[in-house]
């Protein structure tokens, strides 16, 4: 790949002027090669392998049972196009697969359902990584397109390895449910980390807030806004899928889909709760800053008030009049100091009695 091609990766402007259905990758490129993993199962039979040529998928497509094709990497439009041709996928669907900036959605293309959702992963330094996952559900097959190889689907693979699992006895729609459920369940783990971060920030805001704390709170708030944009449309998509309007979904799978839709709603509720909490933390920081400023101003005001009468007294004796009785007195200087000390003590006692100190 040339330097110019690297610079073009992820730019939606590359598609300007192209016809609908043009297969152009828009997004980040995580690996040089695309990996295609095949999982075929039927009752007590199961086969799993990584195919080197997309043409090998034809032998699995027409043999019955349930086929799960996991495509890791979407940067090669030619390979994605060949997979689409093999399974009769619409060019507009493939265009959405190649565009990693899609909004979560559900589309019914007749022979197959198309679901786009976001995979959330906890990154370093309290960051959250988001990647697009596209799921295509046909009568006997499920195809998942990931931006790169991840271990998120490992629980599904372990269930497939168990001959007694429900997954091995069900159809492609149940396999699609299991994959989507794994992604949505991972939302809770990510949000748990966000909740812990918010609790830590809450303690800091109460005890010793500073500018870095405010910046961290705003970063969490921005992250929650991004999570909300990912989960809100997914809730609607899963709700539509759980209503059972498509013949691709069997009645036996609908209760499970309703369950995962409920998980999406709970995730959204948690996000909204955390957003309210971060807004409260910002208010607490502002109140704490105002309180500390008021404390400083009160101390400075007390000091200034104490020095006002002292300045008045020394100002009188600084006028250098020739006839000033106290100047000739032996005890004049100590007397002035005594008056000033008494004034300070009296003012401090007065401020304490009024609760100003």
GUDO-28631 format. One record per residue (C-alpha): residue number from 1; chain; x, y, z. Coordinates in Angstrom, 2 decimals, decimal comma. Example, Ala and Ser with C-alpha at 12.3 -4.5 7.8 and 13.67 -1.06 7.14 Angstrom:
# GUDO-28631
+------+-------+---------+---------+---------+
! resi ! chain !    east !   north !      up !
+------+-------+---------+---------+---------+
!    1 !     A !   12,30 !   -4,50 !    7,80 !
!    2 !     A !   13,67 !   -1,06 !    7,14 !
+------+-------+---------+---------+---------+
# end
This chain:
# GUDO-28631
+------+-------+---------+---------+---------+
! resi ! chain !    east !   north !      up !
+------+-------+---------+---------+---------+
!    1 !     A !    0,00 !    0,00 !    0,00 !
!    2 !     A !    1,34 !    3,41 !   -0,97 !
!    3 !     A !    1,52 !    6,37 !    1,40 !
!    4 !     A !   -1,35 !    7,98 !   -0,50 !
!    5 !     A !   -3,50 !    4,87 !   -0,12 !
!    6 !     A !   -2,77 !    4,77 !    3,61 !
!    7 !     A !   -3,84 !    8,39 !    3,87 !
!    8 !     A !   -7,11 !    7,60 !    2,11 !
!    9 !     A !   -8,12 !    4,81 !    4,51 !
!   10 !     A !  -11,06 !    5,87 !    6,65 !
!   11 !     A !  -12,07 !    8,84 !    4,50 !
!   12 !     A !  -15,75 !    8,73 !    3,48 !
!   13 !     A !  -14,99 !   11,35 !    0,83 !
!   14 !     A !  -13,44 !    8,59 !   -1,27 !
!   15 !     A !  -16,95 !    7,47 !   -2,20 !
!   16 !     A !  -18,13 !   10,85 !   -3,46 !
!   17 !     A !  -19,35 !   10,52 !   -7,04 !
!   18 !     A !  -19,46 !    6,70 !   -7,03 !
!   19 !     A !  -22,62 !    4,79 !   -7,82 !
!   20 !     A !  -24,64 !    3,12 !   -5,07 !
!   21 !     A !  -23,31 !   -0,32 !   -4,25 !
!   22 !     A !  -19,68 !    0,52 !   -5,10 !
!   23 !     A !  -17,44 !   -1,64 !   -2,93 !
!   24 !     A !  -14,89 !    0,64 !   -1,30 !
!   25 !     A !  -13,52 !    0,15 !    2,20 !
!   26 !     A !  -14,06 !    3,10 !    4,54 !
!   27 !     A !  -12,48 !    2,69 !    7,96 !
!   28 !     A !   -9,30 !    1,62 !    9,69 !
!   29 !     A !   -7,10 !   -1,20 !    8,47 !
!   30 !     A !   -5,91 !   -3,45 !   11,28 !
!   31 !     A !   -4,16 !   -6,29 !    9,41 !
!   32 !     A !   -2,61 !   -7,10 !    6,05 !
!   33 !     A !   -4,71 !  -10,19 !    5,36 !
!   34 !     A !   -8,33 !  -11,14 !    5,87 !
!   35 !     A !   -8,95 !  -14,31 !    7,87 !
!   36 !     A !  -12,06 !  -16,38 !    7,14 !
!   37 !     A !  -13,01 !  -18,92 !    9,82 !
!   38 !     A !  -15,65 !  -21,55 !    9,02 !
!   39 !     A !  -17,83 !  -23,29 !   11,61 !
!   40 !     A !  -20,22 !  -25,91 !   10,24 !
!   41 !     A !  -22,35 !  -28,05 !   12,54 !
!   42 !     A !  -25,33 !  -30,38 !   12,36 !
!   43 !     A !  -26,43 !  -32,28 !   15,45 !
!   44 !     A !  -23,43 !  -34,26 !   16,69 !
!   45 !     A !  -21,25 !  -33,27 !   13,72 !
!   46 !     A !  -19,05 !  -30,18 !   13,64 !
!   47 !     A !  -16,22 !  -28,94 !   11,45 !
!   48 !     A !  -14,10 !  -25,84 !   12,06 !
!   49 !     A !  -11,29 !  -24,51 !    9,91 !
!   50 !     A !   -9,68 !  -21,38 !    8,49 !
!   51 !     A !  -10,08 !  -21,31 !    4,71 !
!   52 !     A !   -7,34 !  -19,86 !    2,54 !
!   53 !     A !   -9,57 !  -19,35 !   -0,49 !
!   54 !     A !  -13,12 !  -17,99 !   -0,44 !
!   55 !     A !  -14,06 !  -20,60 !   -3,08 !
!   56 !     A !  -13,77 !  -23,27 !   -0,39 !
!   57 !     A !  -16,94 !  -21,90 !    1,21 !
!   58 !     A !  -19,02 !  -23,40 !   -1,60 !
!   59 !     A !  -18,51 !  -26,90 !   -0,23 !
!   60 !     A !  -20,05 !  -25,86 !    3,10 !
!   61 !     A !  -22,85 !  -23,73 !    1,71 !
!   62 !     A !  -24,76 !  -26,56 !    0,01 !
!   63 !     A !  -24,27 !  -29,42 !    2,48 !
!   64 !     A !  -27,11 !  -28,68 !    4,93 !
!   65 !     A !  -26,73 !  -28,09 !    8,65 !
!   66 !     A !  -25,79 !  -24,64 !    9,95 !
!   67 !     A !  -22,85 !  -22,64 !    8,62 !
!   68 !     A !  -21,18 !  -19,77 !   10,47 !
!   69 !     A !  -18,63 !  -17,83 !    8,45 !
!   70 !     A !  -16,56 !  -15,43 !   10,57 !
!   71 !     A !  -14,73 !  -12,87 !    8,40 !
!   72 !     A !  -11,97 !  -11,04 !   10,29 !
!   73 !     A !  -11,00 !   -7,93 !    8,36 !
!   74 !     A !  -13,06 !   -5,90 !    5,91 !
!   75 !     A !  -10,39 !   -3,88 !    4,12 !
!   76 !     A !  -10,24 !   -6,09 !    1,00 !
!   77 !     A !  -13,26 !   -5,18 !   -1,11 !
!   78 !     A !  -12,51 !   -7,98 !   -3,60 !
!   79 !     A !  -12,76 !  -10,74 !   -0,98 !
!   80 !     A !  -15,89 !   -9,22 !    0,55 !
!   81 !     A !  -17,42 !   -8,99 !   -2,91 !
!   82 !     A !  -16,65 !  -12,66 !   -3,68 !
!   83 !     A !  -18,25 !  -13,75 !   -0,40 !
!   84 !     A !  -21,28 !  -11,63 !   -1,25 !
!   85 !     A !  -21,61 !  -13,21 !   -4,68 !
!   86 !     A !  -21,35 !  -16,71 !   -3,22 !
!   87 !     A !  -24,22 !  -16,09 !   -0,79 !
!   88 !     A !  -26,26 !  -13,77 !   -3,02 !
!   89 !     A !  -25,84 !  -10,68 !   -0,86 !
!   90 !     A !  -27,10 !   -7,36 !   -2,19 !
!   91 !     A !  -24,40 !   -4,86 !   -3,30 !
!   92 !     A !  -25,85 !   -2,19 !   -0,99 !
!   93 !     A !  -25,50 !   -4,59 !    1,91 !
!   94 !     A !  -21,85 !   -5,24 !    1,01 !
!   95 !     A !  -21,30 !   -1,50 !    0,71 !
!   96 !     A !  -22,50 !   -1,09 !    4,30 !
!   97 !     A !  -20,25 !   -3,94 !    5,43 !
!   98 !     A !  -17,21 !   -2,18 !    3,97 !
!   99 !     A !  -18,15 !    1,15 !    5,57 !
!  100 !     A !  -17,06 !    0,87 !    9,21 !
!  101 !     A !  -18,85 !    4,10 !   10,14 !
!  102 !     A !  -22,36 !    2,68 !    9,94 !
!  103 !     A !  -25,07 !    3,45 !   12,45 !
!  104 !     A !  -26,42 !    0,30 !   14,17 !
!  105 !     A !  -29,44 !   -0,88 !   12,19 !
!  106 !     A !  -31,52 !   -3,84 !   10,99 !
!  107 !     A !  -32,44 !   -4,41 !    7,35 !
!  108 !     A !  -34,58 !   -7,14 !    5,80 !
!  109 !     A !  -33,33 !   -8,16 !    2,36 !
!  110 !     A !  -35,84 !  -10,95 !    1,90 !
!  111 !     A !  -33,56 !  -13,96 !    1,70 !
!  112 !     A !  -31,45 !  -12,69 !    4,58 !
!  113 !     A !  -31,44 !  -10,24 !    7,47 !
!  114 !     A !  -28,68 !   -7,69 !    7,90 !
!  115 !     A !  -27,76 !   -6,35 !   11,35 !
!  116 !     A !  -25,06 !   -3,78 !   12,10 !
!  117 !     A !  -23,92 !   -3,25 !   15,69 !
!  118 !     A !  -20,95 !   -2,04 !   17,68 !
!  119 !     A !  -18,53 !   -4,21 !   19,61 !
!  120 !     A !  -17,26 !   -2,51 !   22,79 !
!  121 !     A !  -13,90 !   -3,39 !   24,27 !
!  122 !     A !  -12,10 !   -1,95 !   27,28 !
!  123 !     A !   -8,83 !   -0,33 !   26,23 !
!  124 !     A !   -5,87 !    1,08 !   28,12 !
!  125 !     A !   -6,06 !    4,18 !   30,34 !
!  126 !     A !   -9,82 !    3,91 !   30,87 !
!  127 !     A !  -10,53 !    4,14 !   27,13 !
!  128 !     A !  -13,15 !    2,17 !   25,23 !
!  129 !     A !  -12,55 !    0,76 !   21,77 !
!  130 !     A !  -15,50 !    0,48 !   19,40 !
!  131 !     A !  -15,54 !   -1,68 !   16,29 !
!  132 !     A !  -18,27 !   -2,44 !   13,81 !
!  133 !     A !  -19,67 !   -5,94 !   13,47 !
!  134 !     A !  -22,03 !   -6,85 !   10,62 !
!  135 !     A !  -24,21 !   -9,95 !   10,90 !
!  136 !     A !  -25,95 !  -11,53 !    7,90 !
!  137 !     A !  -28,58 !  -14,17 !    8,69 !
!  138 !     A !  -29,78 !  -16,53 !    6,00 !
!  139 !     A !  -31,88 !  -19,66 !    6,16 !
!  140 !     A !  -28,99 !  -22,00 !    6,96 !
!  141 !     A !  -26,05 !  -19,68 !    7,44 !
!  142 !     A !  -24,72 !  -16,77 !    9,49 !
!  143 !     A !  -21,94 !  -14,51 !    8,28 !
!  144 !     A !  -20,17 !  -12,10 !   10,64 !
!  145 !     A !  -17,85 !   -9,37 !    9,40 !
!  146 !     A !  -15,43 !   -7,99 !   11,99 !
!  147 !     A !  -12,86 !   -5,25 !   11,52 !
!  148 !     A !  -10,22 !   -7,53 !   13,04 !
!  149 !     A !   -9,86 !  -10,83 !   14,85 !
!  150 !     A !  -11,04 !  -10,65 !   18,45 !
!  151 !     A !  -11,75 !  -13,17 !   21,21 !
!  152 !     A !  -15,26 !  -11,83 !   21,83 !
!  153 !     A !  -16,85 !  -14,81 !   20,08 !
!  154 !     A !  -14,75 !  -17,39 !   21,97 !
!  155 !     A !  -17,69 !  -18,25 !   24,31 !
!  156 !     A !  -19,77 !  -19,14 !   21,24 !
!  157 !     A !  -16,97 !  -21,32 !   19,90 !
!  158 !     A !  -16,71 !  -23,14 !   23,22 !
!  159 !     A !  -20,46 !  -23,78 !   23,18 !
!  160 !     A !  -20,17 !  -25,17 !   19,67 !
!  161 !     A !  -17,50 !  -27,56 !   20,89 !
!  162 !     A !  -20,00 !  -29,00 !   23,40 !
!  163 !     A !  -22,18 !  -31,58 !   21,64 !
!  164 !     A !  -24,89 !  -31,23 !   24,31 !
!  165 !     A !  -25,26 !  -27,45 !   24,00 !
!  166 !     A !  -28,54 !  -25,97 !   22,77 !
!  167 !     A !  -26,59 !  -24,10 !   20,09 !
!  168 !     A !  -25,67 !  -27,34 !   18,34 !
!  169 !     A !  -29,31 !  -28,39 !   18,16 !
!  170 !     A !  -30,78 !  -25,15 !   16,81 !
!  171 !     A !  -30,78 !  -23,36 !   13,48 !
!  172 !     A !  -28,93 !  -20,42 !   12,01 !
!  173 !     A !  -31,23 !  -17,88 !   13,68 !
!  174 !     A !  -30,27 !  -19,19 !   17,13 !
!  175 !     A !  -26,58 !  -19,03 !   16,18 !
!  176 !     A !  -27,08 !  -15,38 !   15,15 !
!  177 !     A !  -28,79 !  -14,72 !   18,48 !
!  178 !     A !  -25,86 !  -16,30 !   20,36 !
!  179 !     A !  -23,36 !  -14,08 !   18,54 !
!  180 !     A !  -25,36 !  -10,89 !   19,12 !
!  181 !     A !  -26,00 !  -11,82 !   22,75 !
!  182 !     A !  -22,26 !  -12,27 !   23,32 !
!  183 !     A !  -21,59 !   -8,76 !   22,00 !
!  184 !     A !  -24,38 !   -7,17 !   24,05 !
!  185 !     A !  -23,37 !   -9,03 !   27,23 !
!  186 !     A !  -19,88 !   -7,60 !   26,82 !
!  187 !     A !  -21,44 !   -4,14 !   27,12 !
!  188 !     A !  -22,07 !   -4,81 !   30,81 !
!  189 !     A !  -18,41 !   -5,63 !   31,42 !
!  190 !     A !  -17,34 !   -2,41 !   29,69 !
!  191 !     A !  -19,91 !   -0,33 !   31,59 !
!  192 !     A !  -18,75 !   -1,89 !   34,85 !
!  193 !     A !  -15,32 !   -0,40 !   34,21 !
!  194 !     A !  -16,91 !    2,96 !   33,42 !
!  195 !     A !  -18,85 !    2,78 !   36,69 !
!  196 !     A !  -15,67 !    2,09 !   38,66 !
!  197 !     A !  -14,01 !    5,05 !   36,97 !
!  198 !     A !  -16,92 !    7,31 !   37,89 !
!  199 !     A !  -16,73 !    6,19 !   41,54 !
!  200 !     A !  -13,01 !    7,01 !   41,64 !
!  201 !     A !  -13,63 !   10,43 !   40,15 !
!  202 !     A !  -16,44 !   11,04 !   42,61 !
!  203 !     A !  -14,04 !   10,51 !   45,52 !
!  204 !     A !  -11,48 !   12,86 !   43,98 !
!  205 !     A !  -14,09 !   15,55 !   43,27 !
!  206 !     A !  -15,18 !   15,46 !   46,92 !
!  207 !     A !  -11,71 !   15,35 !   48,47 !
!  208 !     A !   -9,26 !   17,23 !   46,22 !
!  209 !     A !  -10,64 !   18,37 !   42,88 !
!  210 !     A !   -8,37 !   20,00 !   40,32 !
!  211 !     A !   -8,34 !   20,80 !   36,61 !
!  212 !     A !   -7,17 !   17,28 !   35,71 !
!  213 !     A !  -10,16 !   15,85 !   37,56 !
!  214 !     A !  -12,55 !   18,03 !   35,58 !
!  215 !     A !  -10,86 !   16,95 !   32,34 !
!  216 !     A !  -11,24 !   13,29 !   33,31 !
!  217 !     A !  -14,94 !   13,77 !   34,10 !
!  218 !     A !  -15,51 !   15,41 !   30,72 !
!  219 !     A !  -13,70 !   12,51 !   29,01 !
!  220 !     A !  -16,01 !   10,02 !   30,71 !
!  221 !     A !  -19,02 !   12,10 !   29,72 !
!  222 !     A !  -17,86 !   12,13 !   26,09 !
!  223 !     A !  -17,35 !    8,36 !   26,19 !
!  224 !     A !  -20,85 !    7,86 !   27,50 !
!  225 !     A !  -22,23 !   10,03 !   24,72 !
!  226 !     A !  -20,49 !    7,80 !   22,16 !
!  227 !     A !  -21,83 !    4,68 !   23,89 !
!  228 !     A !  -25,32 !    6,11 !   23,80 !
!  229 !     A !  -25,05 !    6,73 !   20,06 !
!  230 !     A !  -24,08 !    3,08 !   19,62 !
!  231 !     A !  -26,68 !    1,48 !   21,88 !
!  232 !     A !  -29,73 !    3,67 !   21,24 !
!  233 !     A !  -30,31 !    2,58 !   17,60 !
!  234 !     A !  -29,35 !   -1,00 !   18,48 !
!  235 !     A !  -32,19 !   -1,11 !   21,00 !
!  236 !     A !  -34,66 !   -0,30 !   18,23 !
!  237 !     A !  -33,07 !   -2,79 !   15,83 !
!  238 !     A !  -33,17 !   -5,66 !   18,34 !
!  239 !     A !  -36,73 !   -4,73 !   19,33 !
!  240 !     A !  -37,80 !   -4,98 !   15,71 !
!  241 !     A !  -36,01 !   -8,31 !   15,33 !
!  242 !     A !  -37,64 !   -9,70 !   18,48 !
!  243 !     A !  -41,13 !   -8,94 !   17,18 !
!  244 !     A !  -40,77 !  -11,84 !   14,76 !
!  245 !     A !  -41,70 !  -10,03 !   11,57 !
!  246 !     A !  -39,14 !  -11,94 !    9,50 !
!  247 !     A !  -39,51 !  -15,59 !    8,39 !
!  248 !     A !  -35,75 !  -15,94 !    8,95 !
!  249 !     A !  -36,42 !  -16,07 !   12,70 !
!  250 !     A !  -38,23 !  -19,11 !   14,12 !
!  251 !     A !  -40,80 !  -18,74 !   16,93 !
!  252 !     A !  -38,55 !  -20,72 !   19,27 !
!  253 !     A !  -35,79 !  -18,11 !   18,99 !
!  254 !     A !  -38,02 !  -15,10 !   19,64 !
!  255 !     A !  -37,95 !  -15,38 !   23,48 !
!  256 !     A !  -34,14 !  -15,32 !   23,37 !
!  257 !     A !  -34,13 !  -12,31 !   21,07 !
!  258 !     A !  -36,51 !  -10,51 !   23,41 !
!  259 !     A !  -34,08 !  -11,25 !   26,22 !
!  260 !     A !  -31,11 !   -9,75 !   24,38 !
!  261 !     A !  -33,28 !   -6,75 !   23,42 !
!  262 !     A !  -34,04 !   -6,31 !   27,11 !
!  263 !     A !  -30,29 !   -6,40 !   27,82 !
!  264 !     A !  -29,80 !   -3,59 !   25,32 !
!  265 !     A !  -32,47 !   -1,55 !   27,10 !
!  266 !     A !  -30,79 !   -2,17 !   30,47 !
!  267 !     A !  -27,48 !   -1,12 !   28,96 !
!  268 !     A !  -29,03 !    2,10 !   27,72 !
!  269 !     A !  -30,57 !    2,75 !   31,15 !
!  270 !     A !  -27,17 !    2,28 !   32,77 !
!  271 !     A !  -25,59 !    4,70 !   30,31 !
!  272 !     A !  -28,26 !    7,30 !   31,07 !
!  273 !     A !  -27,68 !    6,84 !   34,81 !
!  274 !     A !  -23,94 !    7,30 !   34,38 !
!  275 !     A !  -24,51 !   10,40 !   32,24 !
!  276 !     A !  -26,61 !   11,91 !   35,03 !
!  277 !     A !  -23,89 !   11,02 !   37,52 !
!  278 !     A !  -21,18 !   12,71 !   35,46 !
!  279 !     A !  -23,36 !   15,82 !   35,16 !
!  280 !     A !  -23,70 !   15,78 !   38,95 !
!  281 !     A !  -19,91 !   15,42 !   39,31 !
!  282 !     A !  -19,39 !   18,48 !   37,14 !
!  283 !     A !  -21,86 !   20,43 !   39,29 !
!  284 !     A !  -20,06 !   19,19 !   42,41 !
!  285 !     A !  -16,71 !   20,31 !   40,99 !
!  286 !     A !  -18,08 !   23,76 !   40,18 !
!  287 !     A !  -19,64 !   24,05 !   43,65 !
!  288 !     A !  -16,43 !   22,86 !   45,29 !
!  289 !     A !  -14,37 !   25,35 !   43,28 !
!  290 !     A !  -16,75 !   28,15 !   44,20 !
!  291 !     A !  -16,63 !   27,11 !   47,85 !
!  292 !     A !  -12,83 !   27,10 !   47,88 !
!  293 !     A !  -12,80 !   30,49 !   46,17 !
!  294 !     A !  -15,22 !   31,82 !   48,78 !
!  295 !     A !  -12,98 !   30,49 !   51,55 !
!  296 !     A !   -9,97 !   32,27 !   50,06 !
!  297 !     A !  -11,93 !   35,47 !   49,57 !
!  298 !     A !  -13,23 !   35,32 !   53,15 !
!  299 !     A !   -9,71 !   35,00 !   54,56 !
!  300 !     A !   -8,47 !   37,84 !   52,38 !
!  301 !     A !  -11,43 !   40,00 !   53,38 !
!  302 !     A !  -10,78 !   39,37 !   57,08 !
!  303 !     A !   -7,12 !   40,28 !   56,67 !
!  304 !     A !   -7,98 !   43,43 !   54,74 !
!  305 !     A !  -10,62 !   44,41 !   57,33 !
!  306 !     A !   -8,14 !   43,98 !   60,18 !
!  307 !     A !   -5,57 !   46,19 !   58,48 !
!  308 !     A !   -8,03 !   48,99 !   57,69 !
!  309 !     A !   -8,07 !   50,46 !   61,25 !
!  310 !     A !   -4,33 !   49,85 !   61,61 !
!  311 !     A !   -3,70 !   51,76 !   58,40 !
!  312 !     A !   -5,93 !   54,55 !   59,71 !
!  313 !     A !   -4,02 !   54,79 !   62,97 !
!  314 !     A !   -0,54 !   54,81 !   61,47 !
!  315 !     A !   -1,80 !   57,19 !   58,79 !
!  316 !     A !   -2,65 !   59,76 !   61,43 !
!  317 !     A !    0,80 !   59,54 !   62,98 !
!  318 !     A !    2,42 !   59,64 !   59,60 !
!  319 !     A !    1,14 !   63,15 !   58,85 !
!  320 !     A !    4,17 !   64,68 !   60,69 !
!  321 !     A !    2,36 !   67,58 !   62,38 !
!  322 !     A !    4,65 !   69,66 !   64,60 !
!  323 !     A !    2,13 !   69,98 !   67,43 !
!  324 !     A !    0,99 !   66,39 !   68,07 !
!  325 !     A !    0,84 !   65,67 !   71,84 !
!  326 !     A !    1,62 !   61,95 !   71,55 !
!  327 !     A !    4,92 !   62,62 !   69,80 !
!  328 !     A !    6,37 !   64,19 !   72,94 !
!  329 !     A !    5,00 !   61,54 !   75,27 !
!  330 !     A !    7,39 !   58,87 !   76,56 !
!  331 !     A !    4,67 !   56,24 !   76,34 !
!  332 !     A !    3,13 !   57,47 !   73,09 !
!  333 !     A !    4,74 !   54,85 !   70,86 !
!  334 !     A !    3,88 !   51,86 !   73,11 !
!  335 !     A !    0,39 !   53,28 !   73,55 !
!  336 !     A !   -0,22 !   53,34 !   69,80 !
!  337 !     A !    0,97 !   49,74 !   69,53 !
!  338 !     A !   -1,28 !   48,76 !   72,39 !
!  339 !     A !   -4,25 !   50,38 !   70,65 !
!  340 !     A !   -3,45 !   48,59 !   67,37 !
!  341 !     A !   -3,02 !   45,19 !   69,07 !
!  342 !     A !   -6,25 !   45,69 !   71,00 !
!  343 !     A !   -7,99 !   46,61 !   67,74 !
!  344 !     A !   -6,75 !   43,42 !   66,03 !
!  345 !     A !   -7,74 !   41,21 !   68,98 !
!  346 !     A !  -11,12 !   42,88 !   69,19 !
!  347 !     A !  -11,82 !   42,42 !   65,48 !
!  348 !     A !  -10,78 !   38,77 !   65,55 !
!  349 !     A !  -13,02 !   38,11 !   68,56 !
!  350 !     A !  -15,90 !   39,87 !   66,80 !
!  351 !     A !  -15,41 !   37,85 !   63,59 !
!  352 !     A !  -15,30 !   34,57 !   65,49 !
!  353 !     A !  -18,45 !   35,43 !   67,42 !
!  354 !     A !  -20,25 !   36,15 !   64,14 !
!  355 !     A !  -18,95 !   32,90 !   62,57 !
!  356 !     A !  -16,93 !   34,63 !   59,87 !
!  357 !     A !  -13,71 !   32,89 !   60,93 !
+------+-------+---------+---------+---------+
# end
